[in-house]
């Protein structure tokens, strides 16, 4: 997810996106623990996308 995409979303949309990504991260961690995750780099990408969204939420709320 690009920063430009995140920048255009509202705070409510960002929170929905964050919860969806958190669920995906949980599922990816479970799959990784039982050996079904084909690409373990996906966990890192999900974590970073969640961090980007959290940063955008803080910036938008601070304004």
C-alpha positions as CSV (number, residue, x, y, z in Angstrom):
1,X,0.0,0.0,0.0
2,X,1.4,3.3,-1.1
3,X,1.5,6.4,1.1
4,X,-0.5,8.4,-1.5
5,X,-3.3,5.8,-1.3
6,X,-3.4,6.1,2.5
7,X,-3.2,9.9,2.4
8,X,-6.5,10.1,0.4
9,X,-8.5,8.0,2.9
10,X,-10.5,9.4,5.8
11,X,-9.8,8.5,9.4
12,X,-12.8,6.2,9.5
13,X,-11.7,4.4,6.4
14,X,-8.2,4.1,7.7
15,X,-9.5,2.5,10.9
16,X,-11.5,0.0,8.9
17,X,-8.5,-0.8,6.8
18,X,-6.3,-1.2,9.9
19,X,-8.7,-3.7,11.4
20,X,-8.9,-5.7,8.1
21,X,-5.1,-5.7,7.9
22,X,-4.8,-6.8,11.6
23,X,-7.1,-9.8,10.8
24,X,-5.0,-10.7,7.8
25,X,-1.8,-10.5,10.0
26,X,-3.4,-12.8,12.5
27,X,-4.3,-15.3,9.9
28,X,-0.8,-15.1,8.3
29,X,0.8,-15.7,11.7
30,X,-1.4,-18.8,12.3
31,X,-0.7,-20.1,8.8
32,X,3.1,-19.5,9.3
33,X,3.1,-21.4,12.6
34,X,1.5,-24.5,11.0
35,X,3.6,-24.2,7.8
36,X,0.9,-23.2,5.3
37,X,2.1,-19.7,4.5
38,X,3.8,-19.7,1.1
39,X,5.4,-16.3,1.5
40,X,6.6,-15.4,5.0
41,X,7.6,-11.9,3.8
42,X,3.9,-11.2,3.8
43,X,3.9,-10.9,7.6
44,X,6.5,-8.1,7.4
45,X,4.6,-6.3,4.7
46,X,1.3,-6.4,6.7
47,X,3.1,-5.1,9.8
48,X,4.6,-2.2,7.8
49,X,1.2,-1.3,6.2
50,X,-0.4,-1.3,9.6
51,X,2.3,1.0,10.9
52,X,1.8,3.3,7.9
53,X,-1.9,3.5,8.6
54,X,-1.3,4.2,12.3
55,X,1.0,7.1,11.3
56,X,-1.5,8.5,8.9
57,X,-4.3,8.3,11.6
58,X,-2.1,10.2,14.1
59,X,-1.3,12.9,11.6
60,X,-4.9,13.4,10.5
61,X,-6.2,13.5,14.1
62,X,-3.5,16.0,15.1
63,X,-4.6,18.5,12.5
